[in-house]
Amino acid sequence: MHSILTFFGFRRPANTPPTPAQVEVNIRYLVLDIAWFGVLIGTTINFLQVYVVRLGASSLLVSAVTYGPALVNIFWQLPAAQLMGRTGHRMRWTVRAGLLYRLFYLLVALVPFLTTVGRAEWTVLLLVLLAFPMSISSVGFLSVLADAVPADRIAQVVGWRMAALGLTSTLSTLLAGRVLQWLPFPFNYQLLFIVGFIGSLGSSWYVASLHVPDRPPERPEPGHWLHEIHRIRRYPGFVRFAFIVGILQLAIGMMTPLLPLFWVRRLDATDGQISIIVTVASATMVLGSLLMRRMVGRIGRGRALAAGALGFGLYPLLTSFTTSAWWLIPWAALGGFFNAVVAVTLFDNLVANSPEDDRANFIAIFNLFVNAALFFGPLIGGFLARGSDGRLGLQVATGIAFVAGLLFAVRARAR
């Protein structure tokens, strides 16, 4: 009974920091959490936009899978962080919102059973609505992560998490490719989404089991929530870092709808080929994650992030010149490796650039930059893809990613 109450966020440990023994348990649970979440990524998230394309969605509607949730996050994430602060019990918010967020993927799987009209539109609407609980869960979880493990072990733990994510998402994607070939559309995708939802419940279980302070309510500062944005001017290093990350996310946001559109429209890639492409990207993420700790130790987290952004920018460039779907496999390997470089070092750099005593709000403000970019990026990408295969958009995304990489490099050199 105690475990069930904890799983649903109704019972949490005392408001005390974890002991050294509990830190080791937290690290194990954080790795197991992301391993189970990799099942959701490998069977569901990796295929959502391909699924929407196959439902007959327009390029702008495919882009809405990314820019819709980003728009929600722009206006909701900072108020959500302040809501957690005022009401307290951050872990309970994180656990409950995480469960609700995962439930939406089950609803996506059920859409073809419920209607034969507007399936693409209903699917995209659900993917936009899930951004509300996802915002609460993501802000809460990033703050929890900073409390669950010591600062000097964050890069190591994030690296292990990325490796576990890459491993389970790779295996899940391999299975997904088989299912997509064996079963007719849309039942093949529906089965995958249900499997992903079940796997995501394992992730929720381990998040709910973390031992971190479940902080009481905070005294709210007077003024509108925009007051928080003005406060960041006292931290110019944070502002510059968040701005450059926003540039990189603009490129990533453009790539998100353009890659599946290019694969399907330009290269006529099959579901089997797409599953191989995604599998290779996931597998090289494991390699990149395992090498990150040594790389960061040698060149520093700032230079590692710059290298990741520059390397990742090659992925859309090489894809845009591809004439055969099979050539996408080595490009996906390159993209997966440098994606791991960015993902592993990004949170470490964020923690280093944000104040410890107000990290939840600064993470929310940081996510405003990210989500603004993820809103405009897919819109720009969808506009450039209208009436075309998206090649021009991929090349523009490359240029933007290179700009972000160079700015990261200049910033790292100046420190």
Contacts in CASP RR format, 6 or more apart in sequence:
PFRMAT RR
TARGET T0000
AUTHOR 0000-0000-0000
METHOD contacts of the structure
MODEL  1
MHSILTFFGFRRPANTPPTPAQVEVNIRYLVLDIAWFGVLIGTTINFLQV
YVVRLGASSLLVSAVTYGPALVNIFWQLPAAQLMGRTGHRMRWTVRAGLL
YRLFYLLVALVPFLTTVGRAEWTVLLLVLLAFPMSISSVGFLSVLADAVP
ADRIAQVVGWRMAALGLTSTLSTLLAGRVLQWLPFPFNYQLLFIVGFIGS
LGSSWYVASLHVPDRPPERPEPGHWLHEIHRIRRYPGFVRFAFIVGILQL
AIGMMTPLLPLFWVRRLDATDGQISIIVTVASATMVLGSLLMRRMVGRIG
RGRALAAGALGFGLYPLLTSFTTSAWWLIPWAALGGFFNAVVAVTLFDNL
VANSPEDDRANFIAIFNLFVNAALFFGPLIGGFLARGSDGRLGLQVATGI
AFVAGLLFAVRARAR
2 11 0 8 1.000
5 11 0 8 1.000
6 12 0 8 1.000
6 208 0 8 1.000
6 209 0 8 1.000
7 95 0 8 1.000
7 204 0 8 1.000
7 205 0 8 1.000
7 208 0 8 1.000
8 95 0 8 1.000
8 96 0 8 1.000
8 99 0 8 1.000
8 208 0 8 1.000
9 91 0 8 1.000
9 92 0 8 1.000
9 95 0 8 1.000
9 96 0 8 1.000
9 208 0 8 1.000
10 92 0 8 1.000
12 89 0 8 1.000
12 91 0 8 1.000
12 92 0 8 1.000
12 214 0 8 1.000
13 211 0 8 1.000
13 214 0 8 1.000
14 214 0 8 1.000
15 213 0 8 1.000
15 214 0 8 1.000
15 215 0 8 1.000
15 216 0 8 1.000
16 213 0 8 1.000
17 147 0 8 1.000
17 212 0 8 1.000
17 213 0 8 1.000
18 25 0 8 1.000
18 26 0 8 1.000
18 147 0 8 1.000
18 148 0 8 1.000
18 211 0 8 1.000
18 212 0 8 1.000
22 211 0 8 1.000
23 148 0 8 1.000
23 149 0 8 1.000
23 150 0 8 1.000
25 211 0 8 1.000
26 148 0 8 1.000
26 149 0 8 1.000
26 210 0 8 1.000
26 211 0 8 1.000
26 212 0 8 1.000
27 148 0 8 1.000
27 149 0 8 1.000
27 153 0 8 1.000
27 157 0 8 1.000
27 160 0 8 1.000
29 206 0 8 1.000
29 207 0 8 1.000
29 209 0 8 1.000
29 210 0 8 1.000
30 145 0 8 1.000
30 148 0 8 1.000
30 149 0 8 1.000
30 157 0 8 1.000
30 161 0 8 1.000
30 206 0 8 1.000
30 210 0 8 1.000
31 157 0 8 1.000
31 160 0 8 1.000
31 161 0 8 1.000
31 164 0 8 1.000
32 164 0 8 1.000
32 206 0 8 1.000
33 161 0 8 1.000
33 202 0 8 1.000
33 203 0 8 1.000
33 206 0 8 1.000
33 207 0 8 1.000
34 161 0 8 1.000
34 162 0 8 1.000
34 164 0 8 1.000
34 165 0 8 1.000
34 203 0 8 1.000
35 164 0 8 1.000
35 165 0 8 1.000
35 167 0 8 1.000
35 168 0 8 1.000
36 168 0 8 1.000
36 199 0 8 1.000
36 200 0 8 1.000
36 201 0 8 1.000
36 202 0 8 1.000
36 203 0 8 1.000
36 205 0 8 1.000
36 206 0 8 1.000
37 165 0 8 1.000
37 199 0 8 1.000
37 200 0 8 1.000
37 203 0 8 1.000
38 164 0 8 1.000
38 165 0 8 1.000
38 166 0 8 1.000
38 168 0 8 1.000
38 169 0 8 1.000
38 172 0 8 1.000
38 203 0 8 1.000
39 168 0 8 1.000
39 169 0 8 1.000
39 172 0 8 1.000
39 195 0 8 1.000
39 196 0 8 1.000
39 198 0 8 1.000
39 199 0 8 1.000
39 200 0 8 1.000
40 102 0 8 1.000
40 105 0 8 1.000
40 196 0 8 1.000
40 197 0 8 1.000
40 199 0 8 1.000
40 200 0 8 1.000
40 203 0 8 1.000
41 165 0 8 1.000
41 169 0 8 1.000
41 172 0 8 1.000
41 282 0 8 1.000
42 168 0 8 1.000
42 169 0 8 1.000
42 170 0 8 1.000
42 172 0 8 1.000
42 173 0 8 1.000
42 176 0 8 1.000
42 196 0 8 1.000
42 278 0 8 1.000
42 282 0 8 1.000
43 172 0 8 1.000
43 173 0 8 1.000
43 175 0 8 1.000
43 176 0 8 1.000
43 192 0 8 1.000
43 193 0 8 1.000
43 195 0 8 1.000
43 196 0 8 1.000
44 105 0 8 1.000
44 108 0 8 1.000
44 192 0 8 1.000
44 193 0 8 1.000
44 196 0 8 1.000
44 197 0 8 1.000
46 169 0 8 1.000
46 173 0 8 1.000
46 176 0 8 1.000
46 278 0 8 1.000
46 282 0 8 1.000
47 176 0 8 1.000
47 180 0 8 1.000
47 189 0 8 1.000
47 192 0 8 1.000
47 274 0 8 1.000
47 278 0 8 1.000
48 65 0 8 1.000
48 108 0 8 1.000
48 127 0 8 1.000
49 62 0 8 1.000
49 65 0 8 1.000
49 66 0 8 1.000
49 256 0 8 1.000
49 257 0 8 1.000
49 260 0 8 1.000
50 260 0 8 1.000
50 263 0 8 1.000
50 264 0 8 1.000
50 271 0 8 1.000
50 274 0 8 1.000
51 123 0 8 1.000
51 186 0 8 1.000
51 189 0 8 1.000
52 61 0 8 1.000
52 62 0 8 1.000
52 65 0 8 1.000
52 120 0 8 1.000
52 123 0 8 1.000
52 124 0 8 1.000
53 62 0 8 1.000
53 260 0 8 1.000
53 261 0 8 1.000
53 264 0 8 1.000
54 185 0 8 1.000
54 186 0 8 1.000
54 189 0 8 1.000
54 264 0 8 1.000
55 119 0 8 1.000
55 120 0 8 1.000
55 123 0 8 1.000
55 186 0 8 1.000
56 120 0 8 1.000
57 120 0 8 1.000
57 121 0 8 1.000
57 124 0 8 1.000
59 257 0 8 1.000
59 261 0 8 1.000
59 381 0 8 1.000
59 382 0 8 1.000
59 385 0 8 1.000
59 386 0 8 1.000
59 387 0 8 1.000
60 379 0 8 1.000
60 382 0 8 1.000
60 383 0 8 1.000
60 386 0 8 1.000
61 120 0 8 1.000
61 121 0 8 1.000
61 124 0 8 1.000
62 257 0 8 1.000
62 260 0 8 1.000
62 261 0 8 1.000
62 382 0 8 1.000
63 256 0 8 1.000
63 257 0 8 1.000
63 378 0 8 1.000
63 379 0 8 1.000
63 381 0 8 1.000
63 382 0 8 1.000
64 124 0 8 1.000
64 128 0 8 1.000
64 378 0 8 1.000
65 124 0 8 1.000
65 127 0 8 1.000
65 256 0 8 1.000
65 257 0 8 1.000
65 378 0 8 1.000
66 253 0 8 1.000
66 256 0 8 1.000
66 257 0 8 1.000
66 374 0 8 1.000
66 377 0 8 1.000
66 378 0 8 1.000
67 253 0 8 1.000
67 374 0 8 1.000
67 375 0 8 1.000
67 376 0 8 1.000
67 377 0 8 1.000
67 378 0 8 1.000
67 379 0 8 1.000
68 127 0 8 1.000
68 128 0 8 1.000
68 131 0 8 1.000
68 375 0 8 1.000
69 127 0 8 1.000
69 128 0 8 1.000
69 130 0 8 1.000
69 131 0 8 1.000
69 134 0 8 1.000
69 371 0 8 1.000
69 374 0 8 1.000
70 131 0 8 1.000
70 371 0 8 1.000
70 372 0 8 1.000
70 373 0 8 1.000
70 374 0 8 1.000
70 375 0 8 1.000
70 378 0 8 1.000
71 128 0 8 1.000
71 371 0 8 1.000
71 375 0 8 1.000
72 128 0 8 1.000
72 131 0 8 1.000
72 132 0 8 1.000
72 135 0 8 1.000
73 131 0 8 1.000
73 134 0 8 1.000
73 135 0 8 1.000
73 367 0 8 1.000
73 368 0 8 1.000
73 371 0 8 1.000
73 374 0 8 1.000
74 368 0 8 1.000
74 371 0 8 1.000
74 372 0 8 1.000
74 375 0 8 1.000
76 131 0 8 1.000
76 132 0 8 1.000
76 135 0 8 1.000
77 135 0 8 1.000
77 138 0 8 1.000
77 139 0 8 1.000
77 364 0 8 1.000
77 367 0 8 1.000
77 368 0 8 1.000
77 371 0 8 1.000
78 225 0 8 1.000
78 228 0 8 1.000
78 229 0 8 1.000
78 361 0 8 1.000
78 364 0 8 1.000
78 365 0 8 1.000
78 368 0 8 1.000
79 225 0 8 1.000
80 135 0 8 1.000
80 136 0 8 1.000
80 139 0 8 1.000
80 364 0 8 1.000
81 139 0 8 1.000
81 140 0 8 1.000
81 360 0 8 1.000
81 361 0 8 1.000
81 363 0 8 1.000
81 364 0 8 1.000
82 220 0 8 1.000
82 225 0 8 1.000
82 228 0 8 1.000
82 361 0 8 1.000
82 364 0 8 1.000
83 93 0 8 1.000
83 136 0 8 1.000
84 90 0 8 1.000
84 93 0 8 1.000
84 136 0 8 1.000
84 139 0 8 1.000
84 140 0 8 1.000
84 360 0 8 1.000
85 215 0 8 1.000
85 217 0 8 1.000
85 218 0 8 1.000
85 220 0 8 1.000
85 360 0 8 1.000
86 217 0 8 1.000
86 218 0 8 1.000
86 220 0 8 1.000
87 93 0 8 1.000
87 217 0 8 1.000
88 214 0 8 1.000
88 215 0 8 1.000
88 216 0 8 1.000
88 217 0 8 1.000
88 218 0 8 1.000
89 214 0 8 1.000
89 215 0 8 1.000
89 216 0 8 1.000
90 140 0 8 1.000
90 143 0 8 1.000
90 144 0 8 1.000
90 214 0 8 1.000
90 215 0 8 1.000
90 360 0 8 1.000
91 144 0 8 1.000
91 208 0 8 1.000
91 210 0 8 1.000
91 212 0 8 1.000
91 214 0 8 1.000
92 214 0 8 1.000
93 136 0 8 1.000
93 137 0 8 1.000
93 140 0 8 1.000
94 136 0 8 1.000
94 137 0 8 1.000
94 140 0 8 1.000
94 141 0 8 1.000
94 144 0 8 1.000
94 207 0 8 1.000
95 204 0 8 1.000
95 207 0 8 1.000
95 208 0 8 1.000
97 133 0 8 1.000
97 134 0 8 1.000
97 135 0 8 1.000
97 136 0 8 1.000
97 137 0 8 1.000
98 133 0 8 1.000
98 134 0 8 1.000
98 136 0 8 1.000
98 137 0 8 1.000
98 204 0 8 1.000
98 207 0 8 1.000
99 204 0 8 1.000
100 133 0 8 1.000
101 130 0 8 1.000
101 133 0 8 1.000
101 134 0 8 1.000
101 137 0 8 1.000
102 197 0 8 1.000
102 200 0 8 1.000
102 201 0 8 1.000
102 203 0 8 1.000
102 204 0 8 1.000
103 197 0 8 1.000
104 126 0 8 1.000
104 127 0 8 1.000
104 129 0 8 1.000
104 130 0 8 1.000
104 133 0 8 1.000
105 130 0 8 1.000
105 193 0 8 1.000
105 196 0 8 1.000
105 197 0 8 1.000
105 200 0 8 1.000
106 193 0 8 1.000
106 194 0 8 1.000
106 197 0 8 1.000
107 126 0 8 1.000
108 123 0 8 1.000
108 126 0 8 1.000
108 127 0 8 1.000
108 193 0 8 1.000
109 189 0 8 1.000
109 190 0 8 1.000
109 191 0 8 1.000
109 193 0 8 1.000
109 194 0 8 1.000
109 197 0 8 1.000
110 190 0 8 1.000
111 119 0 8 1.000
111 122 0 8 1.000
111 123 0 8 1.000
111 126 0 8 1.000
112 119 0 8 1.000
112 186 0 8 1.000
112 187 0 8 1.000
112 190 0 8 1.000
113 190 0 8 1.000
114 122 0 8 1.000
115 122 0 8 1.000
119 186 0 8 1.000
135 367 0 8 1.000
138 367 0 8 1.000
139 360 0 8 1.000
139 363 0 8 1.000
139 364 0 8 1.000
139 367 0 8 1.000
140 360 0 8 1.000
140 363 0 8 1.000
141 207 0 8 1.000
142 347 0 8 1.000
142 350 0 8 1.000
142 360 0 8 1.000
142 363 0 8 1.000
143 359 0 8 1.000
143 360 0 8 1.000
143 363 0 8 1.000
144 207 0 8 1.000
144 210 0 8 1.000
144 212 0 8 1.000
145 154 0 8 1.000
145 157 0 8 1.000
145 347 0 8 1.000
146 154 0 8 1.000
146 351 0 8 1.000
146 356 0 8 1.000
146 359 0 8 1.000
147 212 0 8 1.000
147 213 0 8 1.000
148 210 0 8 1.000
148 211 0 8 1.000
148 212 0 8 1.000
149 157 0 8 1.000
151 351 0 8 1.000
154 347 0 8 1.000
154 348 0 8 1.000
154 351 0 8 1.000
155 292 0 8 1.000
155 293 0 8 1.000
155 296 0 8 1.000
155 301 0 8 1.000
155 344 0 8 1.000
155 345 0 8 1.000
155 348 0 8 1.000
156 293 0 8 1.000
158 343 0 8 1.000
158 344 0 8 1.000
158 347 0 8 1.000
158 348 0 8 1.000
159 289 0 8 1.000
159 290 0 8 1.000
159 292 0 8 1.000
159 293 0 8 1.000
159 344 0 8 1.000
160 289 0 8 1.000
161 289 0 8 1.000
162 285 0 8 1.000
162 286 0 8 1.000
162 288 0 8 1.000
162 289 0 8 1.000
162 292 0 8 1.000
162 340 0 8 1.000
162 343 0 8 1.000
162 344 0 8 1.000
163 285 0 8 1.000
163 286 0 8 1.000
163 289 0 8 1.000
163 290 0 8 1.000
165 285 0 8 1.000
165 289 0 8 1.000
166 282 0 8 1.000
166 283 0 8 1.000
166 285 0 8 1.000
166 286 0 8 1.000
166 289 0 8 1.000
167 286 0 8 1.000
169 282 0 8 1.000
169 285 0 8 1.000
170 279 0 8 1.000
170 282 0 8 1.000
170 283 0 8 1.000
170 285 0 8 1.000
170 286 0 8 1.000
172 195 0 8 1.000
172 196 0 8 1.000
173 275 0 8 1.000
173 278 0 8 1.000
173 279 0 8 1.000
173 282 0 8 1.000
174 275 0 8 1.000
174 279 0 8 1.000
176 192 0 8 1.000
176 275 0 8 1.000
177 271 0 8 1.000
177 272 0 8 1.000
177 275 0 8 1.000
177 276 0 8 1.000
178 275 0 8 1.000
179 188 0 8 1.000
179 191 0 8 1.000
179 192 0 8 1.000
180 188 0 8 1.000
180 189 0 8 1.000
180 192 0 8 1.000
180 271 0 8 1.000
180 272 0 8 1.000
180 275 0 8 1.000
181 188 0 8 1.000
181 271 0 8 1.000
181 272 0 8 1.000
182 188 0 8 1.000
183 191 0 8 1.000
188 271 0 8 1.000
221 227 0 8 1.000
228 361 0 8 1.000
228 364 0 8 1.000
228 365 0 8 1.000
229 365 0 8 1.000
229 368 0 8 1.000
232 238 0 8 1.000
232 239 0 8 1.000
232 362 0 8 1.000
232 365 0 8 1.000
233 239 0 8 1.000
235 353 0 8 1.000
235 354 0 8 1.000
235 355 0 8 1.000
235 362 0 8 1.000
237 353 0 8 1.000
238 353 0 8 1.000
238 354 0 8 1.000
238 362 0 8 1.000
238 366 0 8 1.000
240 411 0 8 1.000
241 349 0 8 1.000
241 350 0 8 1.000
241 353 0 8 1.000
241 411 0 8 1.000
242 353 0 8 1.000
242 365 0 8 1.000
242 366 0 8 1.000
242 369 0 8 1.000
242 370 0 8 1.000
243 369 0 8 1.000
244 404 0 8 1.000
244 405 0 8 1.000
244 407 0 8 1.000
244 408 0 8 1.000
244 411 0 8 1.000
245 346 0 8 1.000
245 366 0 8 1.000
245 369 0 8 1.000
245 370 0 8 1.000
245 404 0 8 1.000
246 369 0 8 1.000
246 370 0 8 1.000
246 372 0 8 1.000
246 373 0 8 1.000
246 404 0 8 1.000
247 373 0 8 1.000
247 400 0 8 1.000
247 403 0 8 1.000
247 404 0 8 1.000
247 407 0 8 1.000
248 309 0 8 1.000
248 342 0 8 1.000
248 373 0 8 1.000
248 400 0 8 1.000
248 401 0 8 1.000
248 404 0 8 1.000
248 405 0 8 1.000
248 408 0 8 1.000
249 369 0 8 1.000
249 370 0 8 1.000
249 373 0 8 1.000
249 374 0 8 1.000
250 373 0 8 1.000
250 374 0 8 1.000
250 376 0 8 1.000
250 377 0 8 1.000
250 380 0 8 1.000
250 400 0 8 1.000
251 313 0 8 1.000
251 316 0 8 1.000
251 377 0 8 1.000
251 397 0 8 1.000
251 398 0 8 1.000
251 399 0 8 1.000
251 400 0 8 1.000
251 401 0 8 1.000
251 404 0 8 1.000
252 312 0 8 1.000
252 373 0 8 1.000
252 374 0 8 1.000
252 397 0 8 1.000
252 401 0 8 1.000
253 373 0 8 1.000
253 374 0 8 1.000
253 377 0 8 1.000
253 378 0 8 1.000
253 381 0 8 1.000
253 397 0 8 1.000
254 316 0 8 1.000
254 377 0 8 1.000
254 378 0 8 1.000
254 380 0 8 1.000
254 381 0 8 1.000
254 384 0 8 1.000
254 393 0 8 1.000
254 394 0 8 1.000
254 396 0 8 1.000
254 397 0 8 1.000
254 400 0 8 1.000
255 315 0 8 1.000
255 316 0 8 1.000
255 394 0 8 1.000
255 397 0 8 1.000
256 374 0 8 1.000
256 378 0 8 1.000
257 378 0 8 1.000
257 381 0 8 1.000
257 382 0 8 1.000
257 385 0 8 1.000
258 316 0 8 1.000
258 381 0 8 1.000
258 382 0 8 1.000
258 384 0 8 1.000
258 385 0 8 1.000
258 390 0 8 1.000
258 393 0 8 1.000
258 394 0 8 1.000
258 397 0 8 1.000
259 316 0 8 1.000
259 319 0 8 1.000
259 394 0 8 1.000
260 274 0 8 1.000
261 382 0 8 1.000
261 385 0 8 1.000
261 389 0 8 1.000
261 390 0 8 1.000
262 319 0 8 1.000
262 320 0 8 1.000
262 389 0 8 1.000
262 390 0 8 1.000
262 391 0 8 1.000
262 394 0 8 1.000
263 269 0 8 1.000
263 273 0 8 1.000
263 274 0 8 1.000
263 277 0 8 1.000
263 325 0 8 1.000
263 328 0 8 1.000
265 389 0 8 1.000
265 390 0 8 1.000
266 389 0 8 1.000
266 390 0 8 1.000
266 391 0 8 1.000
267 322 0 8 1.000
267 323 0 8 1.000
267 324 0 8 1.000
267 325 0 8 1.000
267 328 0 8 1.000
268 325 0 8 1.000
269 277 0 8 1.000
269 325 0 8 1.000
269 328 0 8 1.000
270 325 0 8 1.000
273 325 0 8 1.000
273 326 0 8 1.000
273 328 0 8 1.000
276 329 0 8 1.000
277 325 0 8 1.000
277 328 0 8 1.000
277 329 0 8 1.000
277 332 0 8 1.000
278 332 0 8 1.000
280 329 0 8 1.000
280 332 0 8 1.000
280 333 0 8 1.000
280 336 0 8 1.000
281 332 0 8 1.000
281 333 0 8 1.000
281 335 0 8 1.000
281 336 0 8 1.000
281 339 0 8 1.000
282 336 0 8 1.000
283 333 0 8 1.000
284 332 0 8 1.000
284 333 0 8 1.000
284 334 0 8 1.000
284 335 0 8 1.000
284 336 0 8 1.000
284 337 0 8 1.000
284 340 0 8 1.000
285 336 0 8 1.000
285 337 0 8 1.000
285 339 0 8 1.000
285 340 0 8 1.000
285 343 0 8 1.000
286 340 0 8 1.000
287 337 0 8 1.000
287 340 0 8 1.000
288 336 0 8 1.000
288 337 0 8 1.000
288 340 0 8 1.000
288 341 0 8 1.000
288 344 0 8 1.000
289 340 0 8 1.000
289 343 0 8 1.000
289 344 0 8 1.000
292 304 0 8 1.000
292 340 0 8 1.000
292 341 0 8 1.000
292 344 0 8 1.000
292 345 0 8 1.000
295 304 0 8 1.000
295 341 0 8 1.000
296 304 0 8 1.000
296 344 0 8 1.000
296 345 0 8 1.000
296 348 0 8 1.000
299 307 0 8 1.000
300 412 0 8 1.000
301 345 0 8 1.000
301 348 0 8 1.000
301 349 0 8 1.000
301 352 0 8 1.000
302 345 0 8 1.000
302 349 0 8 1.000
302 408 0 8 1.000
302 411 0 8 1.000
302 412 0 8 1.000
302 415 0 8 1.000
303 409 0 8 1.000
303 412 0 8 1.000
303 413 0 8 1.000
304 341 0 8 1.000
304 345 0 8 1.000
305 341 0 8 1.000
305 342 0 8 1.000
305 345 0 8 1.000
305 346 0 8 1.000
305 349 0 8 1.000
305 408 0 8 1.000
305 412 0 8 1.000
306 405 0 8 1.000
306 406 0 8 1.000
306 408 0 8 1.000
306 409 0 8 1.000
306 411 0 8 1.000
306 412 0 8 1.000
307 338 0 8 1.000
307 341 0 8 1.000
308 338 0 8 1.000
308 341 0 8 1.000
308 342 0 8 1.000
308 345 0 8 1.000
308 405 0 8 1.000
309 338 0 8 1.000
309 342 0 8 1.000
309 401 0 8 1.000
309 402 0 8 1.000
309 404 0 8 1.000
309 405 0 8 1.000
309 408 0 8 1.000
310 401 0 8 1.000
310 402 0 8 1.000
310 405 0 8 1.000
310 406 0 8 1.000
310 409 0 8 1.000
311 334 0 8 1.000
311 335 0 8 1.000
311 338 0 8 1.000
311 341 0 8 1.000
311 401 0 8 1.000
312 335 0 8 1.000
312 338 0 8 1.000
312 339 0 8 1.000
312 341 0 8 1.000
312 342 0 8 1.000
312 401 0 8 1.000
313 338 0 8 1.000
313 397 0 8 1.000
313 398 0 8 1.000
313 399 0 8 1.000
313 401 0 8 1.000
313 402 0 8 1.000
314 334 0 8 1.000
314 335 0 8 1.000
314 338 0 8 1.000
314 398 0 8 1.000
315 331 0 8 1.000
315 332 0 8 1.000
315 334 0 8 1.000
315 335 0 8 1.000
315 336 0 8 1.000
315 338 0 8 1.000
316 393 0 8 1.000
316 394 0 8 1.000
316 395 0 8 1.000
316 397 0 8 1.000
316 398 0 8 1.000
316 401 0 8 1.000
317 394 0 8 1.000
317 395 0 8 1.000
317 398 0 8 1.000
318 331 0 8 1.000
318 334 0 8 1.000
319 328 0 8 1.000
319 331 0 8 1.000
319 394 0 8 1.000
320 390 0 8 1.000
320 391 0 8 1.000
320 392 0 8 1.000
320 393 0 8 1.000
320 394 0 8 1.000
320 395 0 8 1.000
320 398 0 8 1.000
322 328 0 8 1.000
322 331 0 8 1.000
350 363 0 8 1.000
350 366 0 8 1.000
351 359 0 8 1.000
354 362 0 8 1.000
354 363 0 8 1.000
354 366 0 8 1.000
355 362 0 8 1.000
380 393 0 8 1.000
380 396 0 8 1.000
381 390 0 8 1.000
381 393 0 8 1.000
381 396 0 8 1.000
381 397 0 8 1.000
384 390 0 8 1.000
384 392 0 8 1.000
384 393 0 8 1.000
384 396 0 8 1.000
385 393 0 8 1.000
END
